[in-house]
């Protein structure tokens, strides 16, 4: 089965794959940061008492969740320049990934917040904490703690979805595999290597998630 599989050529293209791996990691990392920030803000707006703010957050979340990421990516890439908003390919990819994942994170965090016993919120209110203080010191830490598995799943989806930025000529892992396949006519070797690196990223994220969960359990026990 592997008699025609050339690991030698993979080795020759390894600098390109490592460059793509680095690009995938930092693009995904920045996108995750902004997605988490956007998701928390959208969740806060959706849970607020202001009807207008809730409506705005609802429109954002539902419109993103009901349309494919590829369509969103193309909209930002081809549509923003017509609105005189000029972003390069990497910035466009990060914007699309962050906004897309942020809508899902908003719902994940909202589910975590709803699961918190109302007595804790009432106790925080009794201590004189305002809405922002309650969110920062009482609600969000617990909500993020209980939603770590779901957030990890969304982060993994974001990393995999980052492969779509290859369609706007960003050199990341999938683009590296495409280049090898087109230059050497070896799609099996190229995309096998791509899949192996994505698997590595997955296990690293899974390890970090387990470490953080164990740390939370230890902190709660003390």
C-alpha positions, -999 to +999 in steps of 0.1 A: +000+000+000+028+024+009+052+012-019+046+043-039+043+066-009+073+090-009+084+101+026+115+116+009+094+142-009+075+150+023+109+156+039+118+180+010+086+199+015+088+199+053+100+235+056+069+246+036+047+225+059+063+239+090+057+274+077+021+265+070+018+250+105+031+281+121+007+302+101-023+280+110-013+282+147-010+319+149-040+327+127-061+303+147-048+317+180-056+353+171-090+342+158-098+323+190-089+353+211-111+376+192-139+350+188-139+345+226-140+383+231-168+387+206-187+357+220-186+371+255-198+405+244-225+391+222-236+369+251-237+398+275-258+418+250-282+390+245-287+386+282-290+423+289-324+439+297-321+464+268-345+452+240-324+469+213-291+454+224-307+419+227-321+424+191-287+434+177-270+404+194-297+380+182-295+392+146-257+388+146-258+353+162-286+340+140-273+354+108-238+339+113-251+305+125-275+303+095-250+309+067-219+289+058-184+302+067-172+300+031-199+324+020-190+348+049-153+345+040-160+354+003-184+382+014-156+398+035-129+392+008-148+405-022-175+427-005-155+448+020-133+464-008-165+477-024-174+494+009-139+510+009-127+487+037-094+473+026-080+443+044-053+419+033-059+382+030-048+372+065-068+400+081-099+390+061-094+354+072-091+363+109-121+385+107-143+358+091-131+331+115-135+353+146-170+365+137-182+331+127-169+313+158-179+342+181-216+335+173-213+299+185-192+308+215-219+333+225-244+306+227-220+282+246-212+309+272-249+318+275-257+281+283-230+281+309-243+314+325-279+300+326-267+269+344-253+290+373-276+288+404-295+321+408-286+321+445-250+330+436-261+359+415-284+371+443-255+368+468-232+388+446-260+414+443-264+415+480-227+422+484-232+454+462-216+441+430-230+458+399-238+439+366-203+442+352-187+432+385-210+402+388-202+391+353-164+395+359-160+380+393-188+356+398-206+345+366-181+344+338-153+324+356-178+297+365-196+298+331-163+294+312-152+267+336-183+245+330-182+251+292-145+242+287-154+209+268-178+228+245-154+257+240-126+232+232-148+217+206-155+251+190-118+260+191-110+227+173-137+235+147-121+270+142-087+255+137-101+231+111-121+259+095-089+279+091-081+257+062-107+277+042-084+307+042-063+288+017-090+296-008-080+333-006-043+324-011-032+324+026-002+301+030-012+278+059-013+240+063-039+232+037-023+256+012+011+239+017-005+205+009-021+220-022+012+234-034+029+201-029+001+182-047+002+206-077+040+208-080+048+171-075+015+155-083+014+138-049-019+146-033-018+115-010+016+126+005+006+162+007-027+159+024-016+130+046+010+154+060-016+181+064-039+157+083-011+146+105-003+181+116-040+189+122-042+158+144-012+170+163-029+204+170-060+185+181-042+165+207-023+196+220-056+214+225-071+184+241-042+182+265-045+219+274-082+214+280-077+185+304-049+204+322-072+234+327-101+213+339-079+195+364-066+229+376-101+242+381-110+211+401-079+215+422-087+252+429-123+244+438-111+217+462-089+243+480 
